[in-house]
Amino acid sequence: MRWILLLLVIAFAAQFAWQLATNPNLEWQTVLHWLFDPSVMQGLSVTLGLAVAAMLIGTAIGLLLAIARMSESTLARTLSGLYIWFFRGTPMLVQLIFWYNLATLFPTLSIGVPFGPTFLSWETNTVITPLTAAIVGLALNEAAYMAEVIRGGLLSVDPGQRETAQAFGMTRARALRRIIIPQAMRAIIPPTGNQFISLIKGTSLVSVIAMNDLLYSVQAIYNRTFEIIPLLLVAVLWYLLVTSILNIGQSRIEAYYGRGDRSRSAIATEKIAELNEEGVR
């Protein structure tokens, strides 16, 4: 029975692949013509650059938010929680449009003393370009999700590790940096990889603010040539290629952090002992 099901699956898959390959409406020759077009490659580079920049900034802010959510300060927990609530509760598309049109709310951006003198001032339209609006919108949205990813990873570490580190005289910051975060990486890496892959696809939203990403590039072409389906397939193929490479990289990183059969607590205990021998500052 299992072999029959397998043969049926192979037959349906072969039929589907044949339909795709022979369907004249897909215009594969047009797809191949535009696949490596300079404007498409430029859009792809913009997409990758936006994703990397937004992920780096979002992860850094997310780490601070996660630490704030776990702190003993009520103010820090409240502010962090409000940030995460707002950015996770509103669509990314709305946030991008908001940042792009920030000048309608604040014509100028200033640095100064609250209710006092202003030291520096800029016109908002000169600061908030499509590029800065895209990076700010993507990064701030990603920070809210990364905060929960990182917080979940930190909570997965045995609380006894923190207590052990403090017993050796380590400060909370040093214990977090040298003991807790390295152990939490095994729980943080998989969802972080998923977030980055989602972010790669989410960058397509910046096309609504005239950012020349991959989707915007193919749209600009098919607005001239009216070859809508082939150009959309060009974008789909590039998105699939990039996300497939990222999936392979994510698997390798997970294998790196998951190597060895010793328990995390045993590794952490050895690390604390080593740090103690070096002299805890």
C-alpha atoms as one frame of an Amber mdcrd trajectory, in Angstrom:
protein
   0.000   0.000   0.000   2.825   2.337   0.837   4.461   1.766  -2.548   1.175
   2.429  -4.331   0.799   5.765  -2.530   4.394   6.635  -3.374   3.844   5.872
  -7.049   0.669   7.965  -7.067   2.501  10.911  -5.504   5.313  10.604  -8.067
   2.791  10.394 -10.900   0.898  13.506  -9.748   4.162  15.392  -9.212   5.413
  14.436 -12.675   2.106  15.489 -14.213   2.220  18.839 -12.405   5.845  19.440
 -13.454   4.991  18.578 -17.054   2.049  20.999 -17.042   4.303  23.770 -15.757
   7.016  23.031 -18.293   4.683  22.855 -21.305   2.135  25.539 -20.441   2.618
  28.246 -23.106   0.970  30.865 -20.911   3.917  30.786 -18.506   6.263  31.971
 -21.282   9.418  30.370 -19.957  11.508  31.970 -22.702  10.473  35.376 -21.393
  11.311  34.266 -17.855  14.813  33.246 -18.949  15.218  36.507 -20.867  14.539
  38.656 -17.786  15.944  36.364 -15.069  19.408  37.954 -15.041  18.434  41.370
 -16.322  20.529  44.134 -14.678  17.460  45.873 -13.249  16.255  42.599 -11.709
  19.687  41.889 -10.233  19.799  45.428  -8.844  16.417  44.861  -7.224  17.616
  41.563  -5.772  20.661  43.262  -4.238  18.402  45.905  -2.680  16.144  43.187
  -1.240  19.084  41.341   0.309  20.640  44.540   1.627  17.391  45.642   3.246
  16.875  42.229   4.839  20.395  42.059   6.286  20.325  45.644   7.608  16.847
  45.242   9.116  17.763  41.889  10.684  20.956  43.198  12.288  19.276  46.305
  13.681  16.165  44.384  14.699  18.182  41.715  16.509  20.191  44.313  18.434
  17.039  46.166  19.508  15.272  42.861  20.161  18.033  41.761  22.533  17.641
  44.951  24.554  13.862  44.526  24.597  14.144  40.904  25.709  16.475  41.815
  28.562  14.116  44.631  29.551  11.155  42.231  29.536  13.026  39.954  31.964
  14.402  42.706  34.206  13.249  43.491  37.723  12.365  47.050  36.739   8.643
  47.544  36.307   9.241  50.546  34.053  11.559  48.582  31.743   9.140  45.657
  31.531   6.210  47.965  30.819   7.955  49.977  28.096   9.289  46.832  26.439
   5.874  45.195  26.579   4.191  48.250  25.026   6.722  48.323  22.204   6.211
  44.642  21.408   2.425  44.984  21.704   2.298  47.867  19.253   4.665  46.595
  16.552   3.347  43.040  16.627  -0.242  44.246  16.676  -0.116  46.455  13.575
   0.547  45.334   9.970   4.038  45.900   8.626   2.569  47.471   5.497   0.817
  50.122   7.592   4.026  50.814   9.498   6.011  51.263   6.285   3.452  53.684
   4.871   3.424  55.572   8.180   7.202  56.026   8.203   7.213  57.037   4.544
   4.611  59.743   5.257   6.083  60.858   8.575   6.523  64.387   7.242   2.754
  64.898   7.251   2.822  64.568  11.053   6.218  66.068  11.804   7.505  68.426
   9.079  10.800  68.775  10.954  12.863  66.479  13.171  14.745  68.113  16.026
  17.191  67.314  18.796  17.051  69.441  21.914  15.835  69.796  25.464  12.159
  68.841  26.000  10.120  72.060  26.168  13.424  73.902  25.813  15.891  75.018
  23.164  16.513  73.043  19.961  20.100  72.162  19.071  19.698  70.519  15.667
  16.821  70.406  13.216  16.199  68.789   9.812  13.371  68.702   7.340  11.702
  65.309   7.666  11.568  64.733   3.905  15.359  65.005   3.699  15.794  62.345
   6.404  12.941  59.959   5.646  13.666  58.765   2.123  12.241  55.506   0.732
  15.457  53.787   1.847  15.428  55.054   5.436  11.673  54.487   5.712  12.142
  50.895   4.538  15.022  50.160   6.924  13.360  51.811   9.918   9.999  50.177
   9.251  11.412  46.690   8.704  13.915  46.887  11.580  11.518  48.181  14.214
   8.912  45.597  13.253  11.474  42.802  13.272  12.769  43.917  16.697   9.390
  43.157  18.275   9.429  39.578  16.994  13.110  39.024  17.751  12.529  40.232
  21.316  10.135  37.341  21.914  12.429  34.885  20.137  15.399  35.914  22.271
  13.345  36.019  25.456  12.110  32.491  24.785  15.691  31.347  24.252  16.893
  32.972  27.474  14.020  31.415  29.426  14.957  27.992  28.078  18.245  28.091
  30.016  18.166  26.431  33.427  17.785  29.230  36.035  20.348  27.400  38.134
  23.057  28.479  35.685  22.503  32.116  36.566  22.534  31.312  40.259  25.729
  29.308  39.868  27.413  32.137  37.987  26.409  34.645  40.660  27.687  32.283
  43.330  31.098  32.487  41.666  30.881  36.279  41.931  29.940  37.078  38.342
  27.816  40.140  37.669  24.431  39.651  36.006  25.664  41.287  32.803  28.756
  39.091  32.629  26.763  35.947  33.397  24.315  36.864  30.667  27.067  37.500
  28.128  29.325  34.556  28.926  26.964  31.868  30.233  23.287  32.424  29.504
  23.322  33.721  25.917  25.717  31.029  24.564  23.417  28.326  25.951  20.306
  30.084  24.699  21.647  30.175  21.145  20.479  26.609  20.515  16.907  27.728
  21.163  17.299  31.113  19.458  18.889  30.076  16.147  16.011  28.062  14.580
  13.284  30.710  15.003  15.776  33.440  14.061  16.427  31.657  10.790  12.700
  31.459  10.193  12.347  35.158  10.968  15.087  36.069   8.500  13.478  33.997
   5.760  10.145  35.677   6.485  11.878  39.058   6.412  13.360  38.324   2.982
   9.838  37.804   1.665   8.471  40.683   3.735  10.790  43.141   1.997   8.459
  42.892  -0.993   6.141  45.251   0.904   8.580  48.139   0.442   7.542  48.288
  -3.200   4.490  50.305  -2.077   6.773  53.142  -0.978   8.643  53.179  -4.308
  11.672  51.323  -2.959  13.446  49.654  -5.863  13.493  46.105  -4.483  13.094
  42.850  -6.424   9.297  42.994  -6.687   9.316  46.687  -7.614  11.874  45.971
 -10.352   9.792  43.263 -12.015   6.672  45.412 -11.660   8.430  48.259 -13.452
   9.277  45.883 -16.294   5.850  44.309 -16.726   4.215  47.755 -16.565   6.098
  48.441 -19.807   5.885  45.025 -21.467   2.575  43.730 -20.008   4.280  40.337
 -19.435   2.877  40.048 -15.930   3.018  36.288 -15.268   6.562  35.702 -16.628
   7.954  38.644 -14.649   6.236  37.504 -11.462   7.793  34.074 -12.038  11.199
  35.778 -12.227  10.627  37.219  -8.756   9.301  33.879  -7.455  12.356  31.995
  -8.708  14.769  34.419  -7.054  12.846  34.353  -3.767  12.854  30.538  -3.843
  16.583  30.408  -4.563  17.491  32.816  -1.776  15.259  31.168   0.829  16.525
  27.700  -0.160  20.128  28.793   0.396  19.141  30.300   3.739  17.427  27.053
   4.761  20.643  25.152   4.081  22.659  27.693   6.074  20.202  27.530   8.940
  20.492  23.729   9.081  24.266  23.947   9.247  24.168  26.531  12.034  21.700
  24.419  14.003  23.994  21.414  13.606  26.925  23.525  14.826  25.162  24.602
  18.014  23.676  21.141  18.550  26.910  19.177  18.153  28.166  17.030  21.000
  26.151  14.902  23.382  27.054  16.624  26.637  24.289  18.447  28.471  24.211
  22.226  28.357  24.331  22.473  32.107  27.538  20.452  32.257  29.144  22.640
  29.604  28.043  25.781  31.437  29.442  24.514  34.746  32.814  23.906  33.111
  32.711  27.374  31.559  31.954  29.012  34.891  34.835  27.125  36.473  37.180
  28.278  33.718  36.092  31.892  34.146  36.549  31.606  37.885  40.115  30.377
  37.417  40.812  33.335  35.129  39.537  35.652  37.821  36.079  37.150  37.746
  36.142  40.874  37.430
